[in-house]
Amino acid sequence: DLDPRGVAGVDVNPRIRAFRATMNVDGPTMEEAEMMANEWRTRCPIYTTYERTAPIEVTNKLMHDETTGVILEVDFTYDFDTAEEYIAAVSPMADAFAAVDGLAWKAWTLNVEEKRAGAVYLFESADARTAYLESDLAATVASHPSLSDFRVQEYAIMRAESIVTHAPIEGEIVNSGEGIGTMLQVNFSYNVPTDDYIAAVSPLAEQFAAAEGLRWKIWALDEEKSQFSGILFFDTPEDVQTFVESDLAATILNHPALSDFAVTPYSILGAESLATRAPVGTIEE
């Protein structure tokens, strides 16, 4: 609770050095939202109370801002004798994907044991994603005689819950991390209203930041189908296994409102992913 003197009804801890407030604004223009941010700077009781000891950074971002992007997941079974043959067949397409309008990045994925492969795409907008899905390039992949059992899933990004774990979804994408990392995709259905689902899982988002070896994660939703995607990017396969066996993973997997789990680890095609700007690390020389 706030009043003009600051925080009402509680003691102020003098060790406080930072305070972050996030406001989702849906409706005003950018100019109006900037005015609201300026009003926050000058009139917010918390700001005026702590300004001298802990400067507060105010960042304005509109809800549904297209710069956050949207996710496309595509995976399939490949009918090649070896993974090397599959890679040789698809690698020449990397430059064509790099030129796709509105594609921020594409991470190429491979699960040798299950002979599954595919990609996670980040598009700048839903329109760009649709344009790709209707393109000749997408048709070339979908009609390849050695590929089958396709899963093509579109998701909106849970921005706040993703940003807290360094998700590469907006602004300048920084490709950090020594060596090419490894990906874990967690997909499931939820049987509660989407708002209730988000309220239930949002408090868990920051706990993922402490997962050993986690470089970043993206949480995404298909609200119409009540489906969720968790894209977790780790340093090593051992880190993936540690997470899968953790109490945090068990909390998700055992939740009564969640079902139809698919938990799939993937290695990354490093050269192809870097050609399409994916934040997957660096190739060690």
FENRA-V756182 format. One line per field, one symbol per residue. ss: DSSP state (~ for helix, > for strand, _ for the rest). psi: psi as a letter, one per 40 degrees, with the letter a starting at -180 (. if undefined). burial: # if it has 9 or more other ideal C-beta (glycine too) atoms within 8 Angstrom, else .. A space follows every 10 residues. Layout:
BEGIN
ss: ???
psi: ???
burial: ???
END
This chain:
BEGIN
ss: _>>__>>___ __________ ____>____~ ~~~~~~~~~~ ~~~_~~~~~~ __________ _>___~~~_> >>>>>>>>__ __~~~~~~~~ ~__~~~~~__ __>>>>>>>> >____>>>>> >>>__~~~~~ ~~~__~~~~~ ~~____>>>> >>>>>>>_~~ ~~~_______ _________> _>>>>>>>>> ___~~~~~~~ ~~__~~~~__ ___>>>>>>> >>____>>>> >>>>__~~~~ ~~~~__~~~~ ~~~____>>> >>>>>>>>_~ ~~~~~_____ >____
psi: hiieebhhei ihheeheihh hhhhhhdiid dddddddddd ddehddddde dddghhhhhh hiifheedii ihhhiihigi didddddddd deedddddeh hehdihhhih hddefiiaih ihididdddd dddeiddddd ddeheehifi hhhhiihgdd dddeffhgei ahhhgihhih aiihhhiiii fiiddddddd ddeeddddde hhehdiihhi igddefiihh hhhididddd ddddeidddd dddeheeiif ihhhihihgd dddddffige aihh.
burial: .....##... .....#.... ....#..... ..##.##..# #...###### #..#.#...# .#.....### ########.# ....###.## #.##..##.# .######### #...###### #####..##. ###.#.##.# #.....#..# #.######## ###.#.###. ..#.#.#.## ########## ...#..##.# ##.###.##. #.######## ##...##### #######.## .###.#.##. ###....#.. #.######## ########## #.#..
END
